[in-house]
Amino acid sequence: MGTSLSDTIKERRLALGLTQSELADKLGITLRQVQRYENGMLPPHDKLQLLNSILNYDLHSEIYDENSHTEASEKPLSFLEKRRIKKNEHNPYLAPFVTIKAQAGYVKAYDQTIYVDTLEQYALPPGVNPQGAIWRYWEVEGDSMEPEFHSGDIILTSQVPHIDWENLRNFYLYIIVTEDKILFKRIFCKNAQLWVLISVNETVAPQQLISVDQVKEVWVYRRSIVNKAPTSKMYEIKV
């Protein structure tokens, strides 16, 4: 048997000059979770895909082909090899779904992979490439984003690594996980320490300032699944 997956993760990390903390930041997880990966825990599918990109290495080969230890940059996988890997994957890429009921639990355990794994998971929409990102579905709560979004709508997001927070797009849509709540807002970066959170319906939810130190996770809006059917309209019958 060749080098284990955990050994390869550690070797590639060291070869790139990354500390465990730096790798944790890039993956959007805790230092303890990286240590678990390097001690033998198998990363979930989304983290494995992201590790492939960060470490510039085909980690699938450690799982599906113990005799293959070739860097992706030196020998790209052939079409048939890629198809073989896909056939060995029992499930398509599934993204966890944070419902309104699950949000309180998520805030308390946002950095615990074990908790996230208990959430319901759903396949990504057609045309969405899962590689290179961590994905999450969220259920919209309240009416602060009406009429653009309604309570019960489902949105698909990808995680913004902490090192990229300084590059957030002003007035774009984000999920913000704080110490005590989950918010779906547009963001305006007032400065490096303060963001302005903007609702569509400012009568219900006026603009508010939030300290970046309070933010635990940021997820950028990608797609939405409308849950509310259009209101029925009365028509005058003319024929």
N, CA and C of each residue as an Amber inpcrd file, in Angstrom:
protein
   717
   0.8440000  -1.1930000   0.0000000   0.0000000   0.0000000   0.0000000
   0.8820000   1.2470000   0.0000000   0.5320000   2.2580000  -0.7800000
   1.3370000   3.4660000  -0.9180000   1.0630000   4.4390000   0.2100000
   1.4920000   5.6490000  -0.0110000   1.2930000   6.7100000   0.9650000
  -0.1940000   6.9120000   1.2340000  -0.5590000   7.0960000   2.5090000
  -1.9670000   7.2930000   2.8530000  -2.4210000   8.6930000   2.4570000
  -3.7410000   8.8460000   2.3670000  -4.3120000  10.1530000   2.0180000
  -3.8950000  11.2100000   3.0310000  -3.9210000  10.8580000   4.3290000
  -3.5570000  11.8300000   5.3680000  -2.0980000  12.2640000   5.2310000
  -1.2200000  11.3060000   4.9060000   0.1960000  11.6430000   4.7140000
   0.3740000  12.5660000   3.5150000  -0.3810000  12.2960000   2.4520000
  -0.2620000  13.1080000   1.2450000  -0.7100000  14.5390000   1.5060000
  -1.8250000  14.7000000   2.2360000  -2.3010000  16.0530000   2.5700000
  -1.2140000  16.8090000   3.3240000  -0.6120000  16.1540000   4.3060000
   0.4280000  16.8120000   5.1040000   1.6500000  17.1390000   4.2450000
   2.0830000  16.1730000   3.4060000   3.2670000  16.3840000   2.5700000
   3.0530000  17.5190000   1.5850000   1.8830000  17.5620000   0.9650000
   1.6040000  18.6170000  -0.0200000   1.5010000  19.9810000   0.6720000
   0.9030000  20.0010000   1.8530000   0.7990000  21.2580000   2.6010000
   2.1790000  21.8080000   2.9250000   3.0570000  20.9400000   3.4230000
   4.4120000  21.3680000   3.7720000   5.1970000  21.7890000   2.5400000
   5.0010000  21.0740000   1.4300000   5.7100000  21.4050000   0.1940000
   5.3270000  22.7960000  -0.3120000   4.0880000  23.1960000  -0.0340000
   3.6150000  24.5190000  -0.4570000   3.8980000  25.5950000   0.5870000
   4.5120000  25.2020000   1.7020000   4.8560000  26.1730000   2.7390000
   3.6770000  26.6690000   3.5340000   2.6200000  25.8580000   3.6390000
   1.4190000  26.2570000   4.3690000   1.4260000  25.6710000   5.7660000
   1.0280000  26.4660000   6.7570000   0.8010000  25.9350000   8.0900000
  -0.5860000  25.3000000   8.1310000  -0.8510000  24.5350000   9.1790000
  -2.1840000  23.9490000   9.3240000  -3.2440000  25.0380000   9.4540000
  -2.9190000  26.1200000  10.1360000  -3.8700000  27.2240000  10.2990000
  -4.1710000  27.8890000   8.9650000  -3.1530000  28.0770000   8.1310000
  -3.3470000  28.7000000   6.8210000  -4.2000000  27.8110000   5.9280000
  -3.9620000  26.4980000   5.9890000  -4.7800000  25.5810000   5.2020000
  -6.2240000  25.5940000   5.7000000  -6.4010000  25.6810000   7.0160000
  -7.7590000  25.7390000   7.5870000  -8.4980000  26.9650000   7.0830000
  -7.8200000  28.1220000   7.0150000  -8.4480000  29.3480000   6.5180000
  -8.8760000  29.1950000   5.0660000  -8.0190000  28.5790000   4.2530000
  -8.3430000  28.4090000   2.8370000  -9.5260000  27.4590000   2.6430000
  -9.6500000  26.4910000   3.5450000 -10.7400000  25.5220000   3.4520000
 -12.0130000  26.0170000   4.1370000 -11.8720000  27.0880000   4.9500000
 -13.0360000  27.5800000   5.6760000 -13.4500000  26.6770000   6.8170000
 -12.4650000  26.0160000   7.4460000 -12.7540000  25.1050000   8.5550000
 -11.8340000  25.4510000   9.7270000 -11.9500000  24.6850000  10.8060000
 -11.1320000  24.9380000  11.9840000  -9.7820000  24.2430000  11.8630000
  -8.8190000  24.7310000  12.6580000  -7.4990000  24.0870000  12.7350000
  -7.6420000  22.6360000  13.1510000  -8.5240000  22.3700000  14.1080000
  -8.7210000  21.0050000  14.5880000  -9.1730000  20.0750000  13.4680000
  -9.9880000  20.5970000  12.5440000 -10.4700000  19.7580000  11.4630000
  -9.3370000  19.3760000  10.5230000  -8.4310000  20.3240000  10.2380000
  -7.2630000  20.0070000   9.4100000  -6.4200000  18.9390000  10.0870000
  -6.2470000  19.0510000  11.3910000  -5.4710000  18.0560000  12.1290000
  -6.1170000  16.6780000  12.0270000  -7.4400000  16.6450000  12.0280000
  -8.1340000  15.3590000  11.8760000  -7.8600000  14.7570000  10.5010000
  -7.8760000  15.6110000   9.4530000  -7.5900000  15.1090000   8.1120000
  -6.1870000  14.5160000   8.0400000  -5.2360000  15.1580000   8.7090000
  -3.8530000  14.6880000   8.6660000  -3.6130000  13.5200000   9.6240000
  -4.6150000  13.2000000  10.4270000  -4.5160000  12.0490000  11.3250000
  -5.3540000  10.8730000  10.8480000  -5.9070000  10.9790000   9.6270000
  -6.5900000   9.8210000   9.0590000  -8.0580000   9.9810000   8.7460000
  -8.7120000  11.0930000   9.1850000 -10.1270000  11.2770000   8.8650000
 -10.2830000  11.6090000   7.3850000 -11.2260000  10.9500000   6.7200000
 -11.4850000  11.2130000   5.3080000 -12.2770000  12.5120000   5.1600000
 -11.7690000  13.5040000   4.4180000 -12.5170000  14.7540000   4.2340000
 -13.8200000  14.5050000   3.4780000 -14.8840000  15.2600000   3.7620000
 -16.1160000  15.1480000   2.9780000 -15.8420000  15.5820000   1.5450000
 -16.7740000  15.2550000   0.6620000 -16.5490000  15.4520000  -0.7700000
 -16.2070000  16.9010000  -1.1180000 -16.9300000  17.8790000  -0.5200000
 -16.6810000  19.2720000  -0.8760000 -15.2870000  19.7160000  -0.4580000
 -14.8280000  19.2710000   0.7320000 -13.4850000  19.6320000   1.1830000
 -12.4130000  18.9340000   0.3420000 -12.6990000  17.7060000  -0.0650000
 -11.7330000  16.9790000  -0.8950000 -11.5350000  17.6810000  -2.2290000
 -12.6340000  18.1580000  -2.8130000 -12.5390000  18.8860000  -4.0760000
 -11.7190000  20.1560000  -3.8980000 -11.9450000  20.8680000  -2.7920000
 -11.2200000  22.1040000  -2.5480000  -9.7500000  21.8330000  -2.2480000
  -9.4730000  20.7410000  -1.5370000  -8.0870000  20.3570000  -1.2680000
  -7.3390000  20.0630000  -2.5620000  -8.0190000  19.4140000  -3.5110000
  -7.4100000  19.1570000  -4.8200000  -6.8840000  20.4380000  -5.4310000
  -7.7030000  21.4980000  -5.3610000  -7.3420000  22.7750000  -5.9630000
  -6.2250000  23.4680000  -5.1890000  -6.3420000  23.4820000  -3.8610000
  -5.3620000  24.1920000  -3.0340000  -3.9960000  23.5120000  -3.0800000
  -3.9940000  22.1810000  -2.9730000  -2.7350000  21.4350000  -2.9110000
  -2.1810000  21.0740000  -4.2880000  -2.9670000  21.3850000  -5.3370000
  -2.5300000  21.0970000  -6.7050000  -2.1620000  19.6180000  -6.8550000
  -3.0800000  18.7680000  -6.4190000  -2.8110000  17.3290000  -6.4060000
  -4.1280000  16.5780000  -6.5360000  -4.0990000  15.4700000  -7.2450000
  -5.3030000  14.6560000  -7.4110000  -5.4410000  13.7030000  -6.2280000
  -6.1210000  14.1560000  -5.1830000  -6.2820000  13.3350000  -3.9860000
  -7.1980000  12.1430000  -4.2140000  -8.0330000  12.2140000  -5.2670000
  -8.8880000  11.0600000  -5.5720000  -8.0440000   9.8160000  -5.8420000
  -6.8530000  10.0150000  -6.3730000  -6.0040000   8.8740000  -6.7070000
  -5.6140000   8.1030000  -5.4530000  -5.5350000   8.8190000  -4.3030000
  -5.1880000   8.1550000  -3.0550000  -6.3310000   7.2600000  -2.5760000
  -7.5340000   7.5970000  -2.9880000  -8.7090000   6.8410000  -2.5530000
  -9.0370000   5.7130000  -3.5270000  -8.9970000   6.0230000  -4.8370000
  -9.4670000   5.0850000  -5.8380000  -8.3600000   4.3040000  -6.5300000
  -7.1260000   4.7680000  -6.4200000  -6.0210000   4.0860000  -7.0880000
  -4.7770000   4.2490000  -6.2410000  -4.5160000   3.2770000  -5.3880000
  -3.4290000   3.3890000  -4.4260000  -2.0630000   3.4590000  -5.0890000
  -1.9610000   3.0340000  -6.3280000  -0.6720000   3.0360000  -7.0080000
  -0.4100000   4.3120000  -7.7790000  -1.3680000   5.2450000  -7.7670000
  -1.2060000   6.4910000  -8.5250000  -0.9000000   7.6190000  -7.5740000
   0.2620000   8.2930000  -7.7720000   0.6660000   9.3970000  -6.9250000
   1.2670000  10.5050000  -7.7690000   0.5830000  10.8430000  -8.8440000
   1.1040000  11.8210000  -9.7890000   0.4640000  13.1680000  -9.5700000
   1.2440000  14.2350000  -9.5360000   0.7120000  15.5780000  -9.3960000
  -0.1280000  15.9330000 -10.6010000  -1.2640000  16.5990000 -10.3300000
  -2.1750000  16.9560000 -11.4160000  -1.4980000  17.8680000 -12.4210000
  -0.6000000  18.7450000 -11.9480000   0.0560000  19.6830000 -12.8530000
   1.0300000  18.9980000 -13.7890000   1.5820000  17.8170000 -13.3650000
   2.5640000  17.1250000 -14.1860000   1.9060000  16.1500000 -15.1640000
   0.8070000  15.5280000 -14.7500000   0.1470000  14.5520000 -15.5980000
  -1.3590000  14.6760000 -15.4130000  -2.0200000  15.4890000 -16.2160000
  -3.4670000  15.6570000 -16.0860000  -4.1840000  14.3320000 -16.2920000
  -5.2920000  14.1650000 -15.6000000  -6.0800000  12.9500000 -15.7590000
  -6.6750000  12.8830000 -17.1580000  -6.6580000  11.6880000 -17.7310000
  -7.2890000  11.4980000 -19.0320000  -8.7960000  11.4660000 -18.8570000
  -9.5220000  11.5540000 -19.9700000 -10.9840000  11.5000000 -19.9210000
 -11.4520000  10.1910000 -19.3000000 -10.8380000   9.0760000 -19.6930000
 -11.2450000   7.7750000 -19.1710000 -10.9630000   7.6620000 -17.6690000
  -9.8310000   8.2560000 -17.2260000  -9.5260000   8.2340000 -15.8000000
 -10.5560000   9.0310000 -15.0110000 -10.9340000  10.1900000 -15.5500000
 -11.9510000  11.0080000 -14.8860000 -13.2780000  10.2660000 -14.8180000
 -13.6360000   9.5780000 -15.9100000 -14.8870000   8.8150000 -15.9230000
 -14.8380000   7.6790000 -14.8980000 -13.6610000   7.0410000 -14.7600000
 -13.5250000   5.9560000 -13.7980000 -13.7370000   6.4660000 -12.3750000
 -13.1620000   7.6380000 -12.0590000 -13.3390000   8.2270000 -10.7340000
 -14.8110000   8.5290000 -10.4800000 -15.4820000   9.1140000 -11.4860000
 -16.9040000   9.4410000 -11.3290000 -17.7340000   8.1940000 -11.0790000
 -17.3970000   7.0890000 -11.7600000 -18.1440000   5.8560000 -11.5860000
 -17.9680000   5.2900000 -10.1800000 -16.8000000   5.5550000  -9.5810000
 -16.5400000   5.0590000  -8.2360000 -17.1940000   5.9040000  -7.1600000
 -17.6380000   7.0940000  -7.5240000 -18.3350000   7.9400000  -6.5700000
 -19.7910000   7.4870000  -6.4990000 -20.2190000   7.1120000  -5.3110000
 -21.5590000   6.5410000  -5.1630000 -22.6560000   7.5910000  -5.2680000
 -22.3380000   8.8410000  -4.9610000 -23.3490000   9.8900000  -4.9680000
 -22.8470000  11.1080000  -5.7380000 -23.7590000  11.8720000  -6.3300000
 -23.3470000  13.1500000  -6.9260000 -22.9680000  14.1100000  -5.8190000
 -22.3560000  15.2280000  -6.1750000 -22.0190000  16.2150000  -5.1600000
 -23.3070000  16.7160000  -4.5180000 -23.3600000  16.6610000  -3.1970000
 -24.5370000  17.0950000  -2.4470000 -24.1570000  18.2570000  -1.5440000
 -24.9890000  19.2980000  -1.5320000 -24.7410000  20.4700000  -0.6910000
 -25.6900000  20.4480000   0.5050000 -25.1890000  20.7000000   1.7150000
 -26.0600000  20.7520000   2.8960000 -27.0980000  21.8710000   2.7620000
 -28.2630000  21.6390000   3.3320000 -29.3700000  22.5940000   3.2750000
 -29.6840000  23.0740000   4.6860000 -29.4740000  24.3800000   4.9380000
 -29.7440000  24.9650000   6.2560000 -31.1520000  25.5490000   6.2230000
 -32.0950000  24.8340000   6.7960000 -33.4830000  25.2980000   6.8460000
 -33.6300000  26.3620000   7.9320000 -34.7880000  27.0050000   7.9590000
 -35.0610000  27.9920000   9.0090000 -34.9520000  27.3320000  10.3840000
 -35.4940000  26.1240000  10.5150000 -35.4570000  25.4310000  11.8030000
 -34.0370000  25.0530000  12.2110000 -33.1640000  24.8240000  11.2150000
 -31.7950000  24.3840000  11.5150000 -30.8370000  25.5400000  11.7640000
 -31.2940000  26.7840000  11.5460000 -30.3670000  27.9190000  11.6090000
 -29.7930000  28.1440000  13.0030000 -30.5980000  27.9820000  14.0520000
 -30.0970000  28.1940000  15.4100000 -28.9860000  27.1950000  15.7230000
 -29.1890000  25.9560000  15.3200000 -28.1660000  24.9340000  15.5410000
 -26.9210000  25.1910000  14.7220000 -27.1090000  25.7140000  13.5090000
 -25.9570000  25.9890000  12.6470000 -25.0820000  27.0780000  13.2540000
 -25.6950000  28.1240000  13.7890000 -24.9350000  29.2210000  14.3920000
 -24.0550000  28.6990000  15.5240000 -24.5700000  27.7620000  16.3010000
 -23.8160000  27.2320000  17.4360000 -22.7120000  26.2810000  16.9920000
 -22.8930000  25.6290000  15.8450000 -21.9470000  24.5750000  15.4390000
 -21.4770000  24.7480000  14.0060000 -21.3550000  26.0130000  13.5580000
 -21.0240000  26.2750000  12.1590000 -19.6980000  25.6570000  11.7360000
 -18.7500000  25.4970000  12.6740000 -17.4230000  24.9890000  12.3330000
 -17.2630000  23.5020000  12.6330000 -18.3670000  22.8270000  12.9310000
 -18.2990000  21.4100000  13.2660000 -18.8300000  20.5800000  12.0990000
 -17.9120000  19.8960000  11.4310000 -18.2820000  19.0960000  10.2610000
 -19.3180000  18.0400000  10.6350000 -19.2050000  17.5060000  11.8450000
 -20.1510000  16.4700000  12.2740000 -21.5760000  17.0040000  12.2480000
 -21.7800000  18.2620000  12.7190000 -23.1240000  18.8500000  12.7030000
 -23.5900000  19.0820000  11.2710000 -22.7200000  19.6390000  10.4460000
 -23.0940000  19.9380000   9.0600000 -23.5040000  18.6600000   8.3400000
 -22.8360000  17.5650000   8.6510000 -23.1570000  16.2890000   8.0040000
 -24.5400000  15.7720000   8.3860000 -25.1400000  16.3020000   9.4680000
 -26.4810000  15.8590000   9.8590000 -27.5730000  16.5900000   9.0800000
 -27.2200000  17.6650000   8.3820000 -28.2180000  18.4180000   7.6320000
 -28.6390000  17.6500000   6.3740000 -29.8650000  17.8960000   5.9450000
 -30.3060000  17.3180000   4.6770000 -29.4170000  17.8500000   3.5540000
 -29.1730000  17.0190000   2.5520000 -28.3010000  17.4250000   1.4600000
 -29.0060000  17.2120000   0.1210000 -28.7320000  18.1290000  -0.8060000
 -29.3770000  18.0820000  -2.1060000 -28.3440000  18.3150000  -3.2090000
 -28.5870000  17.7300000  -4.3640000 -27.6800000  17.8840000  -5.4960000
 -27.6880000  19.3240000  -5.9910000 -26.5750000  19.7440000  -6.5740000
 -26.5020000  21.0780000  -7.1590000 -27.3320000  21.1350000  -8.4330000
 -27.8280000  22.3210000  -8.7930000 -28.6070000  22.4530000 -10.0320000
 -27.7610000  22.1010000 -11.2510000 -28.3810000  21.7050000 -12.3490000
 -27.6400000  21.4150000 -13.5820000 -26.8020000  22.6130000 -14.0140000
 -25.5930000  22.3350000 -14.4530000 -24.7290000  23.3940000 -14.9430000
 -23.8220000  24.0050000 -13.8990000 -24.0140000  23.6450000 -12.6200000
 -23.1570000  24.1690000 -11.5550000 -21.9980000  23.2040000 -11.3310000
 -20.7860000  23.6840000 -11.5230000 -19.5910000  22.8650000 -11.3170000
 -19.1830000  22.9430000  -9.8500000 -19.1720000  21.8160000  -9.1240000
 -18.8810000  21.8610000  -7.6940000 -17.4160000  22.0780000  -7.3610000
 -16.5330000  21.8610000  -8.3060000 -15.1040000  21.8850000  -8.0080000
 -14.6170000  23.2830000  -7.6380000 -13.7100000  23.3270000  -6.6670000
 -13.0660000  24.5740000  -6.2870000 -13.8710000  25.4580000  -5.3590000
 -14.9860000  24.9590000  -4.8340000 -15.8120000  25.7860000  -3.9460000
 -16.5230000  24.8990000  -2.9330000 -16.9510000  25.5170000  -1.8360000
 -17.7860000  24.8550000  -0.8320000 -19.1880000  25.4260000  -0.9780000
 -20.1790000  24.5550000  -1.1010000 -21.5370000  24.9910000  -1.4310000
 -22.4790000  24.7760000  -0.2560000 -23.5010000  25.6160000  -0.1960000
 -24.4930000  25.4960000   0.8690000 -25.8290000  26.0530000   0.3880000
 -26.9240000  25.3370000   0.6680000 -28.2850000  25.8450000   0.4570000
 -28.7810000  26.4770000   1.7560000 -29.5700000  27.5570000   1.6180000
 -30.1610000  28.2270000   2.7790000 -31.6350000  28.5290000   2.4910000
 -32.4530000  28.4770000   3.5190000 -33.8550000  28.8740000   3.4040000
 -33.9980000  30.3020000   3.9050000 -34.6270000  31.1570000   3.1050000
 -34.8100000  32.5620000   3.4620000 -35.8730000  32.6760000   4.5490000
 -35.5870000  33.5220000   5.5350000 -36.5410000  33.7380000   6.6310000
 -36.9240000  35.2110000   6.7000000 -38.2030000  35.4870000   6.9530000
 -38.6640000  36.8670000   7.1320000 -38.9570000  37.5730000   5.8170000
 -39.3070000  38.8730000   5.9370000 -39.7260000  39.6360000   4.7620000
 -38.8130000  40.8190000   4.4730000 -37.6060000  40.8280000   5.0350000
 -36.7190000  41.9740000   4.8520000 -36.1630000  42.0790000   3.4340000
 -36.2290000  40.9690000   2.6640000 -35.6970000  41.0020000   1.2990000
 -36.7960000  41.0150000   0.2440000 -38.0510000  41.1540000   0.6680000
 -39.1540000  41.2480000  -0.2970000 -39.0980000  42.5980000  -1.0090000
 -39.4810000  42.6650000  -2.2890000 -40.1280000  41.6090000  -3.0810000
 -39.1520000  40.7290000  -3.8710000 -37.8390000  40.9300000  -3.7270000
 -36.8850000  40.1210000  -4.4910000 -36.8670000  38.6680000  -4.0250000
 -36.9700000  38.4650000  -2.7140000 -36.9800000  37.1210000  -2.1340000
 -38.0650000  37.0670000  -1.0720000 -38.6440000  35.8930000  -0.9140000
 -39.7240000  35.7080000   0.0510000 -39.3340000  34.6460000   1.0650000
 -39.9290000  34.7270000   2.2390000 -39.6800000  33.7270000   3.2660000
 -40.0300000  32.3420000   2.7280000 -39.1050000  31.4150000   2.8770000
 -39.3080000  30.0650000   2.3500000 -38.5760000  29.8150000   1.0540000
 -38.1430000  30.8800000   0.3600000 -37.3260000  30.6850000  -0.8410000
 -36.0170000  30.0040000  -0.4500000 -35.4310000  29.3060000  -1.3840000
 -34.1720000  28.6050000  -1.1430000 -33.1020000  29.2190000  -2.0340000
 -31.9450000  29.5210000  -1.4540000 -30.8560000  30.0860000  -2.2450000
 -29.6280000  29.1880000  -2.1480000 -28.8680000  29.1590000  -3.2230000
 -27.6170000  28.3990000  -3.2760000 -26.4530000  29.3770000  -3.1810000
 -25.4880000  29.0700000  -2.3240000 -24.3410000  29.9480000  -2.1170000
 -23.0480000  29.1500000  -2.1530000 -21.9290000  29.8530000  -2.3550000
 -20.6070000  29.2550000  -2.1790000 -19.8560000  30.0850000  -1.1480000
 -18.9940000  29.4320000  -0.3820000 -18.3280000  30.1130000   0.7230000
 -17.2170000  31.0390000   0.2320000 -17.1210000  32.1940000   0.8920000
 -16.0430000  33.1470000   0.6360000 -14.9800000  32.9350000   1.7140000
 -13.7730000  32.4800000   1.3600000 -12.7260000  32.3000000   2.3740000
 -12.4210000  33.6120000   3.0840000 -12.0200000  33.5190000   4.3350000
 -11.7650000  34.7110000   5.1470000 -10.7520000  35.6410000   4.4890000
  -9.7550000  35.0680000   3.8270000  -8.7150000  35.9020000   3.2150000
  -9.2530000  36.7330000   2.0580000 -10.4590000  36.3930000   1.5690000
 -11.0500000  37.1340000   0.4490000 -12.1250000  38.1200000   0.8820000
 -12.3600000  38.2610000   2.1750000 -13.4270000  39.1560000   2.6290000
 -13.1560000  40.5990000   2.2360000 -11.9020000  40.9790000   2.1260000
 -11.5880000  42.3650000   1.7620000 -11.9320000  42.6670000   0.3030000
 -12.2660000  41.6140000  -0.4510000 -12.5990000  41.7850000  -1.8690000
 -14.0820000  41.5740000  -2.1550000 -14.9340000  41.6530000  -1.1290000
 -16.3700000  41.4820000  -1.3460000 -16.8950000  42.5760000  -2.2700000
 -17.8900000  42.2260000  -3.0810000 -18.4770000  43.1730000  -4.0280000
 -19.5650000  43.9880000  -3.3270000 -19.4010000  45.3030000  -3.3250000
 -20.4020000  46.1590000  -2.6940000 -21.7660000  45.9790000  -3.3480000
 -22.7960000  45.9320000  -2.5020000 -24.2000000  45.8320000  -2.8960000
 -24.5780000  44.4570000  -3.4630000 -23.6730000  43.4820000  -3.3640000
 -24.0270000  42.1370000  -3.8170000 -24.6580000  41.3770000  -2.6510000
 -25.2870000  40.2410000  -2.9480000 -26.0200000  39.4610000  -1.9550000
 -25.1220000  38.4300000  -1.2760000 -25.2190000  38.3810000   0.0450000
 -24.4140000  37.4370000   0.8160000 -25.2180000  36.8860000   1.9940000
 -24.8860000  35.6650000   2.3790000 -25.3050000  35.1170000   3.6650000
 -24.1880000  35.4270000   4.6470000 -24.5410000  36.0300000   5.7940000
 -23.5610000  36.3680000   6.8190000 -23.9090000  35.5950000   8.0890000
 -22.9880000  34.7680000   8.5310000 -23.1730000  34.0210000   9.7760000
 -22.4160000  34.7580000  10.8750000 -23.1520000  35.2130000  11.8880000
 -22.5390000  35.9400000  13.0040000 -22.5150000  35.0490000  14.2470000
 -22.1610000  35.6510000  15.3670000 -22.0950000  34.8970000  16.6150000
 -23.4570000  34.4160000  17.0860000 -24.5410000  35.0700000  16.6290000
 -25.8560000  34.6830000  17.1420000 -26.9650000  34.6160000  16.1010000
 -26.6510000  34.8380000  14.8140000 -27.7230000  34.7900000  13.8190000
 -27.1760000  34.5680000  12.4100000 -28.0990000  34.2950000  11.5010000
 -27.7830000  34.1530000  10.0760000 -28.5690000  35.2190000   9.3290000
 -27.8670000  36.0170000   8.5240000 -28.4850000  37.1380000   7.8230000
 -28.2990000  36.9880000   6.3170000 -29.3280000  37.3670000   5.5660000
 -29.2500000  37.4000000   4.1130000 -29.4200000  38.8500000   3.6940000
 -28.3260000  39.4820000   3.2690000 -28.3280000  40.9200000   3.0080000
 -27.4220000  41.2690000   1.8330000 -27.5640000  42.5110000   1.3890000
 -26.5590000  43.1070000   0.5140000 -25.5220000  43.7640000   1.4160000
 -24.2600000  43.7310000   0.9930000 -23.1800000  44.2660000   1.8170000
 -22.5480000  45.4800000   1.1480000 -22.2760000  46.5040000   1.9650000
 -21.4270000  47.6080000   1.5350000 -20.2750000  47.6830000   2.5400000
 -19.0490000  47.5350000   2.0410000 -17.8790000  47.5480000   2.9120000
 -17.4980000  48.9960000   3.2160000 -17.8890000  49.4540000   4.3940000
 -17.6300000  50.8380000   4.7900000 -16.1310000  51.0570000   5.0050000
 -15.5020000  50.0960000   5.6620000 -14.0530000  50.0780000   5.8280000
 -13.6480000  48.6580000   6.2120000 -12.3910000  48.4720000   6.6070000
 -11.8940000  47.1280000   6.8950000 -12.5460000  46.5060000   8.1250000
 -13.1180000  47.3620000   8.9900000 -13.6980000  46.8610000  10.2410000
 -15.2250000  46.8590000  10.2610000 -15.8600000  47.6260000   9.3670000
 -17.3190000  47.7680000   9.4150000 -17.9600000  47.5160000   8.0490000
 -19.0500000  46.7530000   8.0650000 -19.8620000  46.5640000   6.8680000
 -21.2540000  47.1410000   7.1300000 -21.8710000  47.6480000   6.0720000
 -23.2700000  48.0640000   6.1300000 -24.1060000  46.9340000   5.5360000
 -25.0860000  46.4670000   6.2810000 -25.9880000  45.4200000   5.8050000
 -27.2670000  46.0710000   5.3080000 -27.6400000  45.7650000   4.0720000
 -28.7470000  46.4520000   3.4200000 -29.8440000  45.4540000   3.0620000
 -31.0570000  45.7530000   3.4800000 -32.2220000  44.9430000   3.1180000
 -32.9210000  45.5690000   1.9130000 -33.6510000  44.7650000   1.1810000
 -34.4540000  45.3000000   0.0720000 -35.6090000  46.1120000   0.6370000
 -36.2550000  45.5750000   1.6580000 -37.3870000  46.2390000   2.3020000
 -36.8820000  46.9940000   3.5330000 -36.4100000  48.2140000   3.3280000
 -35.8050000  48.9700000   4.4240000 -36.8400000  49.5140000   5.4100000
 -38.1130000  49.4700000   5.0410000 -39.1630000  49.8600000   5.9830000
 -39.2340000  48.8380000   7.1110000 -39.0620000  47.5810000   6.7510000
 -39.1040000  46.4960000   7.7340000 -37.7630000  46.3530000   8.4460000
 -36.6690000  46.4660000   7.6870000 -35.3310000  46.2640000   8.2470000
 -34.3930000  47.3520000   7.7400000 -34.2260000  48.4380000   8.5010000
 -33.3260000  49.5230000   8.0900000 -31.8770000  49.0260000   7.9850000
 -31.0570000  49.8180000   7.3180000 -29.6380000  49.4930000   7.2180000
 -29.0240000  49.3840000   8.6120000 -28.0330000  48.4950000   8.7140000
 -27.3810000  48.3300000  10.0000000 -25.8790000  48.1260000   9.8010000
 -25.1120000  48.5520000  10.7950000 -23.6690000  48.3460000  10.7740000
 -23.3410000  47.0540000  11.5050000 -22.3440000  46.3280000  10.9910000
 -21.8790000  45.1320000  11.6840000 -20.3580000  45.1520000  11.6900000
 -19.7920000  44.8030000  12.8210000 -18.3410000  44.6990000  12.9340000
 -17.8820000  43.3930000  12.3010000 -16.8470000  43.4720000  11.4940000
 -16.3230000  42.2730000  10.8290000 -15.8820000  41.2410000  11.8640000
 -15.4890000  41.6850000  13.0480000 -15.0650000  40.7600000  14.0990000
 -16.1980000  39.8480000  14.5510000 -17.4490000  40.2630000  14.3160000
 -18.5920000  39.4490000  14.7160000 -18.9300000  38.3690000  13.6910000
 -18.3690000  38.4830000  12.5060000 -18.7300000  37.5880000  11.4030000
 -17.9180000  36.2990000  11.4710000 -18.6030000  35.1830000  11.3490000
 -17.9580000  33.8750000  11.3860000 -17.7960000  33.2740000   9.9940000
 -18.8100000  33.4410000   9.1610000 -18.7610000  32.9010000   7.7950000
 -19.4390000  33.8730000   6.8420000 -18.9950000  33.8600000   5.5760000
 -19.6390000  34.6400000   4.5280000 -19.8360000  33.7200000   3.3210000
 -21.0500000  33.7540000   2.7620000 -21.3930000  32.9300000   1.6100000
 -21.9740000  33.8340000   0.5280000 -21.4890000  33.7270000  -0.6850000
 -21.9500000  34.5840000  -1.7650000 -23.1170000  33.9260000  -2.5000000
 -24.1300000  34.7130000  -2.7920000 -25.3320000  34.2310000  -3.4860000
 -25.0020000  33.7840000  -4.9080000 -25.5120000  32.6230000  -5.2940000
 -25.2900000  32.0990000  -6.6450000 -26.5870000  31.8920000  -7.4250000
 -27.5300000  31.2100000  -6.8070000 -28.8020000  30.9290000  -7.4790000
 -29.9230000  30.8810000  -6.4570000 -31.1440000  30.9720000  -6.9490000
 -32.2880000  30.8880000  -6.0390000 -33.3350000  29.9420000  -6.6020000
 -34.0870000  29.3560000  -5.6840000 -35.2220000  28.5100000  -6.0450000
 -36.4420000  29.1580000  -5.4140000 -37.2990000  29.7520000  -6.2370000
 -38.4680000  30.4810000  -5.7310000 -39.4850000  29.4950000  -5.1930000
 -39.9100000  29.7370000  -3.9810000 -40.8350000  28.8330000  -3.3110000
 -42.2640000  29.3590000  -3.3170000 -42.4380000  30.6370000  -3.7280000
 -43.7520000  31.2620000  -3.6670000 -44.3120000  31.4570000  -5.0650000
 -45.4660000  30.8810000  -5.3170000 -46.0880000  31.0120000  -6.6310000
 -46.6130000  32.4350000  -6.8170000 -46.6510000  32.9300000  -8.0670000
 -47.1830000  34.2810000  -8.3150000 -48.6230000  34.4100000  -7.8300000
 -48.9640000  35.5800000  -7.3430000 -50.3270000  35.8310000  -6.8630000
 -51.3210000  35.7640000  -8.0130000 -52.4590000  35.1290000  -7.7630000
 -53.4890000  35.0380000  -8.8070000 -53.9920000  36.4080000  -9.1780000
 -54.2990000  36.5880000 -10.4390000 -54.7680000  37.8820000 -10.9350000
 -56.1350000  37.7120000 -11.5720000 -57.0300000  38.7040000 -11.3470000
 -58.3510000  38.6720000 -11.9510000 -58.2820000  39.3050000 -13.3540000
 -58.9100000  38.6580000 -14.3280000 -58.9170000  39.1570000 -15.6950000
 -60.3580000  39.4000000 -16.1360000 -60.5200000  40.3910000 -16.9760000
 -61.8250000  40.6350000 -17.5910000 -61.9550000  39.7260000 -18.7970000
 -63.0070000  38.9430000 -18.8300000 -63.2310000  38.0220000 -19.9430000
 -63.7750000  38.8000000 -21.1230000 -63.1080000  38.7510000 -22.2660000
 -63.4700000  39.5660000 -23.4310000 -63.9280000  38.7250000 -24.6320000
 -63.9380000  37.4180000 -24.4940000 -64.3900000  36.6070000 -25.6370000
 -65.4650000  35.6360000 -25.1850000
